[in-house]
């Protein structure tokens, strides 16, 4: 339904303005959501990298412990 189908010229203009502002607002919301999505994906990648590094470190520690390595001198 178009604004010019509603009635008076003033009402038609108000409806058209509303549609334009609504589209502008919804476009801005989409941009913000995309930005948040990118941030979440970046954080997820960072956490995965930390988890991988920790897993490797623990595996190395476990390998040194089970292979009889001294792990350093005291």
MMTF fields as JSON, N, C-alpha, C and O atoms, coordinates in Angstrom:
{
  "mmtfVersion": "1.0.0",
  "mmtfProducer": "UNKNOWN",
  "numBonds": 295,
  "numAtoms": 296,
  "numGroups": 74,
  "numChains": 1,
  "numModels": 1,
  "chainsPerModel": [1],
  "groupsPerChain": [74],
  "chainIdList": ["A"],
  "bondAtomList": [4, 2, 8, 6, 12, 10, 16, 14, 20, 18, 24, 22, 28, 26, 32, 30, 36, 34, 40, 38, 44, 42, 48, 46, 52, 50, 56, 54, 60, 58, 64, 62, 68, 66, 72, 70, 76, 74, 80, 78, 84, 82, 88, 86, 92, 90, 96, 94, 100, 98, 104, 102, 108, 106, 112, 110, 116, 114, 120, 118, 124, 122, 128, 126, 132, 130, 136, 134, 140, 138, 144, 142, 148, 146, 152, 150, 156, 154, 160, 158, 164, 162, 168, 166, 172, 170, 176, 174, 180, 178, 184, 182, 188, 186, 192, 190, 196, 194, 200, 198, 204, 202, 208, 206, 212, 210, 216, 214, 220, 218, 224, 222, 228, 226, 232, 230, 236, 234, 240, 238, 244, 242, 248, 246, 252, 250, 256, 254, 260, 258, 264, 262, 268, 266, 272, 270, 276, 274, 280, 278, 284, 282, 288, 286, 292, 290],
  "bondOrderList": [1, 1, 1, 1, 1, 1, 1, 1, 1, 1, 1, 1, 1, 1, 1, 1, 1, 1, 1, 1, 1, 1, 1, 1, 1, 1, 1, 1, 1, 1, 1, 1, 1, 1, 1, 1, 1, 1, 1, 1, 1, 1, 1, 1, 1, 1, 1, 1, 1, 1, 1, 1, 1, 1, 1, 1, 1, 1, 1, 1, 1, 1, 1, 1, 1, 1, 1, 1, 1, 1, 1, 1, 1],
  "groupList": [{"groupName": "UNK", "atomNameList": ["N", "CA", "C", "O"], "elementList": ["N", "C", "C", "O"], "formalChargeList": [0, 0, 0, 0], "bondAtomList": [1, 0, 2, 1, 3, 2], "bondOrderList": [1, 1, 2], "singleLetterCode": "X", "chemCompType": "L-PEPTIDE LINKING"}],
  "groupTypeList": [0, 0, 0, 0, 0, 0, 0, 0, 0, 0, 0, 0, 0, 0, 0, 0, 0, 0, 0, 0, 0, 0, 0, 0, 0, 0, 0, 0, 0, 0, 0, 0, 0, 0, 0, 0, 0, 0, 0, 0, 0, 0, 0, 0, 0, 0, 0, 0, 0, 0, 0, 0, 0, 0, 0, 0, 0, 0, 0, 0, 0, 0, 0, 0, 0, 0, 0, 0, 0, 0, 0, 0, 0, 0],
  "groupIdList": [1, 2, 3, 4, 5, 6, 7, 8, 9, 10, 11, 12, 13, 14, 15, 16, 17, 18, 19, 20, 21, 22, 23, 24, 25, 26, 27, 28, 29, 30, 31, 32, 33, 34, 35, 36, 37, 38, 39, 40, 41, 42, 43, 44, 45, 46, 47, 48, 49, 50, 51, 52, 53, 54, 55, 56, 57, 58, 59, 60, 61, 62, 63, 64, 65, 66, 67, 68, 69, 70, 71, 72, 73, 74],
  "secStructList": [7, 7, 4, 4, 4, 6, 1, 1, 2, 2, 2, 2, 2, 2, 2, 2, 2, 2, 2, 2, 2, 2, 2, 2, 2, 2, 2, 2, 2, 2, 2, 2, 2, 2, 2, 2, 2, 2, 2, 2, 2, 2, 2, 2, 2, 2, 2, 2, 2, 2, 2, 2, 2, 2, 2, 2, 2, 2, 2, 2, 2, 2, 2, 2, 2, 2, 6, 6, 7, 7, 7, 1, 7, 7],
  "xCoordList": [0.847, 0.0, 0.893, 1.851, 0.586, 1.336, 0.66, -0.553, 1.488, 0.969, -0.048, -0.971, 0.1, -0.826, -2.193, -3.088, -2.359, -3.653, -4.459, -5.586, -3.895, -4.526, -5.597, -6.721, -5.241, -6.229, -5.623, -5.179, -5.598, -5.168, -3.686, -2.907, -3.329, -1.93, -1.022, 0.083, -1.474, -0.662, -0.436, 0.67, -1.472, -1.352, -0.469, 0.343, -0.635, 0.204, 1.677, 2.532, 1.969, 3.344, 3.888, 5.037, 3.086, 3.507, 3.815, 4.788, 3.004, 3.229, 4.516, 5.292, 4.746, 5.978, 7.207, 8.209, 7.13, 8.245, 8.521, 9.673, 7.461, 7.616, 8.315, 9.231, 7.888, 8.506, 9.989, 10.803, 10.347, 11.751, 12.568, 13.659, 12.035, 12.749, 12.835, 13.851, 11.795, 11.795, 12.871, 13.614, 12.962, 13.982, 15.376, 16.255, 15.589, 16.875, 17.228, 18.344, 16.282, 16.515, 16.795, 17.691, 16.045, 16.269, 17.608, 18.256, 18.022, 19.349, 20.452, 21.433, 20.295, 21.289, 21.341, 22.424, 20.199, 20.159, 20.882, 21.631, 20.665, 21.352, 22.868, 23.617, 23.322, 24.763, 25.318, 26.386, 24.585, 25.036, 25.055, 25.982, 24.045, 23.993, 25.157, 25.787, 25.446, 26.577, 27.889, 28.766, 28.017, 29.223, 29.366, 30.458, 28.272, 28.3, 28.638, 29.423, 28.047, 28.315, 29.799, 30.396, 30.392, 31.818, 32.651, 33.624, 32.271, 32.984, 32.893, 33.884, 31.715, 31.521, 32.347, 32.971, 32.356, 33.15, 34.638, 35.367, 35.088, 36.483, 36.842, 37.892, 35.973, 36.203, 36.228, 37.058, 35.33, 35.284, 36.608, 37.162, 37.108, 38.381, 39.513, 40.371, 39.51, 40.526, 40.48, 41.519, 39.287, 39.154, 39.617, 40.26, 39.288, 39.714, 41.238, 41.822, 41.88, 43.339, 43.955, 44.945, 43.379, 43.871, 43.681, 44.587, 42.516, 42.257, 43.242, 43.761, 43.499, 44.455, 45.851, 46.532, 46.272, 47.6, 47.692, 48.707, 46.644, 46.639, 46.681, 47.397, 45.915, 45.909, 47.306, 47.772, 47.966, 49.312, 50.288, 51.129, 50.167, 51.056, 50.853, 51.824, 49.611, 49.334, 49.809, 50.283, 49.682, 50.176, 51.69, 52.228, 52.377, 53.834, 54.237, 55.173, 53.531, 53.817, 53.588, 54.394, 52.486, 52.169, 53.221, 53.618, 53.671, 54.68, 55.994, 56.661, 56.38, 57.618, 57.509, 58.475, 56.368, 56.165, 56.192, 56.792, 55.544, 55.484, 56.764, 57.025, 57.56, 58.769, 59.98, 61.095, 59.736, 60.815, 61.659, 62.74, 61.199, 61.939, 62.018, 61.105, 63.081, 63.254, 62.442, 62.086, 62.145, 61.353, 62.122, 61.525, 63.417, 64.233, 65.011, 64.716, 65.993, 66.779, 66.451, 65.99, 66.69, 66.431, 67.647, 67.643],
  "yCoordList": [-1.174, 0.0, 1.239, 1.32, 2.173, 3.423, 4.504, 4.493, 5.448, 6.568, 7.381, 7.936, 7.466, 8.279, 7.626, 8.199, 6.454, 5.779, 6.005, 5.524, 6.73, 6.877, 7.964, 7.739, 9.134, 10.218, 11.564, 11.79, 12.464, 13.84, 13.916, 13.003, 15.033, 15.235, 15.251, 14.709, 15.863, 15.931, 14.531, 14.202, 13.73, 12.366, 11.537, 10.734, 11.738, 11.024, 11.359, 10.473, 12.648, 13.084, 12.481, 12.041, 12.459, 11.883, 10.392, 9.897, 9.693, 8.259, 8.033, 7.132, 8.845, 8.705, 8.996, 8.286, 10.045, 10.389, 9.254, 8.89, 8.701, 7.59, 6.415, 5.821, 6.083, 4.971, 5.219, 4.31, 6.433, 6.761, 6.645, 6.074, 7.19, 7.138, 5.713, 5.327, 4.938, 3.541, 2.768, 1.996, 2.968, 2.279, 2.705, 1.859, 3.999, 4.492, 3.835, 3.349, 3.824, 3.226, 1.737, 1.233, 1.039, -0.409, -0.708, -1.701, 0.134, -0.035, 0.178, -0.565, 1.192, 1.452, 0.294, -0.096, -0.249, -1.394, -2.581, -3.28, -2.816, -3.911, -3.708, -4.659, -2.468, -2.19, -2.505, -3.102, -2.099, -2.358, -3.854, -4.345, -4.569, -6.014, -6.695, -7.592, -6.267, -6.839, -6.574, -7.437, -5.379, -5.031, -5.908, -6.39, -6.112, -6.976, -8.405, -9.077, -8.868, -10.222, -10.392, -11.407, -9.401, -9.474, -9.53, -10.281, -8.739, -8.747, -10.075, -10.558, -10.671, -11.976, -13.043, -13.882, -13.016, -13.991, -13.82, -14.804, -12.573, -12.305, -12.814, -13.426, -12.559, -13.058, -14.579, -15.172, -15.204, -16.669, -17.212, -18.167, -16.593, -17.035, -16.869, -17.742, -15.76, -15.532, -16.58, -17.1, -16.893, -17.923, -19.291, -20.046, -19.602, -20.881, -20.951, -22.0, -19.852, -19.827, -20.021, -20.738, -19.388, -19.554, -20.993, -21.582, -21.566, -22.962, -23.908, -24.826, -23.683, -24.537, -24.424, -25.431, -23.202, -23.006, -23.665, -24.279, -23.54, -24.189, -25.704, -26.376, -26.236, -27.681, -28.18, -29.185, -27.485, -27.882, -27.785, -28.663, -26.714, -26.548, -27.679, -28.238, -28.014, -29.107, -30.452, -31.299, -30.646, -31.889, -31.976, -33.05, -30.873, -30.867, -31.153, -31.912, -30.545, -30.791, -32.257, -32.88, -32.802, -34.205, -35.116, -36.11, -34.79, -35.612, -35.563, -36.589, -34.411, -34.292, -35.051, -35.674, -35.003, -35.677, -37.191, -37.897, -37.686, -39.137, -39.703, -40.902, -38.855, -39.361, -39.309, -39.678, -38.853, -38.822, -37.589, -37.529, -36.601, -35.356, -34.683, -34.807, -33.993, -33.366, -32.099, -31.685, -31.475, -30.275, -29.085, -28.06, -29.208, -28.123, -28.611, -29.672, -27.843, -28.244, -27.416, -26.282, -27.985, -27.253, -27.255, -26.691],
  "zCoordList": [0.0, 0.0, 0.0, 0.769, -0.84, -0.935, -0.127, 0.083, 0.326, 1.091, 0.319, 0.916, -1.009, -1.802, -1.954, -2.576, -1.403, -1.454, -0.178, -0.066, 0.78, 2.09, 2.092, 2.54, 1.59, 1.672, 1.347, 0.222, 2.322, 2.099, 1.735, 2.009, 1.108, 0.704, 1.927, 1.883, 3.014, 4.24, 4.822, 5.25, 4.832, 5.33, 4.403, 4.86, 3.099, 2.134, 2.347, 2.326, 2.553, 2.788, 4.084, 4.129, 5.116, 6.395, 6.241, 6.81, 5.488, 5.261, 4.475, 4.796, 3.447, 2.66, 3.511, 3.425, 4.336, 5.222, 6.192, 6.426, 6.751, 7.68, 6.998, 7.566, 5.792, 5.066, 4.829, 4.994, 4.446, 4.201, 5.481, 5.481, 6.574, 7.85, 8.374, 8.952, 8.18, 8.618, 7.868, 8.474, 6.553, 5.761, 6.217, 6.378, 6.426, 6.895, 8.229, 8.409, 9.152, 10.47, 10.387, 11.064, 9.575, 9.465, 8.795, 9.125, 7.864, 7.251, 8.288, 8.31, 9.148, 10.196, 11.195, 11.631, 11.553, 12.466, 11.842, 12.527, 10.548, 9.863, 9.9, 10.124, 9.68, 9.74, 11.133, 11.262, 12.168, 13.536, 13.847, 14.492, 13.396, 13.619, 12.913, 13.472, 11.677, 10.939, 11.676, 11.728, 12.241, 12.987, 14.232, 14.532, 14.951, 16.138, 15.73, 16.399, 14.637, 14.14, 13.835, 14.193, 13.175, 12.867, 14.142, 14.22, 15.138, 16.408, 17.121, 17.671, 17.119, 17.761, 17.045, 17.695, 15.719, 14.966, 15.249, 15.369, 15.356, 15.663, 17.061, 17.254, 18.024, 19.386, 19.425, 20.114, 18.697, 18.645, 18.115, 18.659, 17.049, 16.474, 17.494, 17.622, 18.208, 19.23, 20.329, 20.736, 20.81, 21.845, 21.335, 22.065, 20.085, 19.52, 19.449, 19.721, 19.088, 19.012, 20.398, 20.542, 21.411, 22.786, 23.237, 23.827, 22.968, 23.355, 22.682, 23.316, 21.392, 20.673, 21.284, 21.478, 21.583, 22.178, 23.552, 23.88, 24.348, 25.67, 25.544, 26.286, 24.607, 24.404, 24.03, 24.567, 23.119, 22.718, 23.895, 24.089, 24.671, 25.826, 26.832, 27.341, 27.115, 28.054, 27.511, 28.268, 26.206, 25.605, 25.721, 25.989, 25.525, 25.67, 27.114, 27.365, 28.054, 29.474, 29.807, 30.499, 29.31, 29.579, 28.954, 29.562, 27.757, 27.082, 27.843, 27.977, 28.337, 29.109, 30.424, 30.865, 31.035, 32.318, 32.156, 32.966, 31.111, 30.92, 30.284, 30.392, 29.625, 28.989, 29.943, 29.573, 31.147, 32.131, 32.025, 32.612, 31.294, 31.21, 32.577, 33.394, 32.81, 34.118, 34.237, 35.34, 33.102, 33.147, 33.702, 34.031, 33.807, 34.337, 35.55, 36.099, 35.962, 37.121, 38.328, 38.204, 39.526, 40.771, 41.61, 42.705]
}
